[in-house]
């Protein structure tokens, strides 16, 4: 996925450690970019009882997800590899299921958003498990990103109960 060609003279990681770390980060970047887009789609098209609170909650989650995607992309770049958040890359490589078209009632919205958050969190946790031996700084960043997303998932799921 990533390229290990770097324009920098002083590299933080090299060789297989660089390649493996940036590949894991790139996959998480793709999922976070897609999650932000999916959340905006949900935000625009949610209808029904409790519309306003869910509509506003989705914007809160989007702020967290966009900040996380920026953090991951900048970490990839700091490691000397180009971060790729282009629409074609995201569409081709995302782990998230496609969000349905049209208006979605609150219950359907919460279910789709909950599933997308869980998929993204699963990807982050998988990367955390793998990247720890490769780059503890990237591991720490992914852990820091996971906590707020897990809190958002809890808050979404609490409404489904």
C-alpha positions in Angstrom: 0.0 0.0 0.0 2.6 2.5 1.0 5.8 3.6 -0.6 9.0 3.6 1.5 10.6 6.2 -0.7 11.2 9.2 1.6 12.4 12.7 0.7 13.9 13.0 4.2 17.6 12.5 5.1 16.9 11.5 8.7 14.4 8.7 8.9 12.6 7.5 12.1 12.0 4.0 10.9 13.6 2.0 8.1 13.0 -1.1 6.0 10.4 -3.6 7.0 9.5 -1.7 10.2 8.7 1.4 8.1 6.7 -0.5 5.5 4.7 -2.6 8.0 4.0 0.4 10.2 2.9 2.7 7.4 0.8 0.0 5.8 -1.1 -0.4 9.1 -1.5 3.3 9.5 -2.6 3.7 5.9 -5.4 1.2 6.3 -6.6 3.0 9.4 -6.4 6.3 7.6 -8.6 4.9 4.9 -11.2 3.6 7.4 -11.2 6.9 9.3 -11.7 9.0 6.2 -14.5 6.7 5.1 -16.1 6.8 8.6 -16.1 10.6 8.5 -17.9 10.6 5.1 -20.3 7.9 6.3 -21.1 9.9 9.4 -21.8 13.0 7.3 -24.1 11.0 5.0 -25.9 9.8 8.1 -26.1 13.3 9.6 -27.7 14.7 6.5 -30.2 11.9 6.0 -31.4 10.9 9.5 -35.1 11.3 10.1 -37.6 10.4 12.8 -38.1 10.6 16.5 -35.0 12.0 18.3 -33.8 13.4 15.0 -32.2 16.5 16.5 -30.2 14.7 19.2 -28.8 12.1 16.8 -28.2 14.7 14.1 -26.1 16.7 16.6 -24.4 13.7 18.1 -23.2 12.6 14.6 -21.5 16.0 14.2 -19.7 15.5 17.5 -18.4 12.1 16.3 -17.3 13.6 13.0 -15.1 16.1 14.8 -13.4 13.3 16.6 -13.0 11.2 13.5 -11.6 14.0 11.3 -9.0 14.9 14.0 -8.0 11.2 14.2 -7.6 10.9 10.4 -5.5 14.0 10.4 -3.3 12.6 13.2 -2.8 9.3 11.4 -2.0 11.0 8.0 0.5 13.3 9.6 2.2 10.4 11.4 2.5 8.6 8.0 4.1 11.7 6.6 6.4 12.2 9.6 7.6 8.7 8.9 8.5 9.8 5.4 5.7 8.1 3.4 2.9 9.8 1.5 -0.5 9.5 3.2 -3.3 8.6 0.8 -6.8 9.8 1.6 -7.9 10.2 -2.0 -11.5 9.2 -2.7 -10.5 6.5 -5.1 -8.1 5.0 -2.5 -10.7 5.1 0.2 -13.4 3.6 -1.9 -11.1 0.7 -3.0 -9.6 -0.1 0.4 -12.1 0.7 3.1 -13.2 -2.0 5.5 -16.5 -0.3 6.2 -19.7 -1.4 4.6 -21.4 1.1 2.2 -23.9 3.3 3.9 -27.4 3.0 2.3 -28.8 5.8 0.1 -31.8 7.8 1.0 -33.3 8.9 4.3 -32.7 6.5 7.2 -34.8 6.5 10.4 -33.1 7.0 13.7 -32.9 3.3 14.5 -31.4 2.4 11.2 -29.0 5.3 11.4 -27.8 4.2 14.9 -27.3 0.6 13.7 -25.3 1.6 10.6 -23.2 4.1 12.6 -22.6 1.6 15.4 -21.5 -1.0 12.9 -19.1 1.5 11.1 -17.6 2.6 14.4 -17.1 -1.0 15.5 -15.4 -1.9 12.3 -13.1 1.1 12.6 -12.3 0.4 16.2 -11.6 -3.3 15.3 -9.1 -2.1 12.7 -7.4 0.3 15.2 -7.1 -2.5 17.8 -5.7 -4.9 15.2 -3.1 -2.3 14.2 -2.3 -1.6 17.9 -1.6 -5.3 18.4 0.7 -5.3 15.4 2.4 -2.0 15.5 3.6 -2.1 19.2 6.7 -4.0 18.3 7.4 -1.9 15.2 6.8 1.6 16.4 5.6 2.4 20.0 4.9 6.1 19.1 2.4 5.0 16.4 1.0 2.5 18.8 0.5 5.2 21.4 -1.2 7.4 18.9 -3.6 4.6 17.8 -4.5 3.9 21.4 -5.2 7.6 22.0 -7.5 7.6 18.9 -9.3 4.4 20.0 -10.5 5.7 23.4 -12.7 8.5 22.2 -14.1 6.4 19.4 -15.0 3.6 21.9 -16.8 6.2 24.0 -18.8 7.3 21.0 -19.7 3.7 20.2 -20.9 3.3 23.7 -23.1 6.4 23.4 -24.5 5.2 20.1 -25.2 1.7 21.4 -26.9 3.1 24.5 -29.6 4.6 22.3 -30.2 1.2 20.6 -31.0 -0.6 23.9 
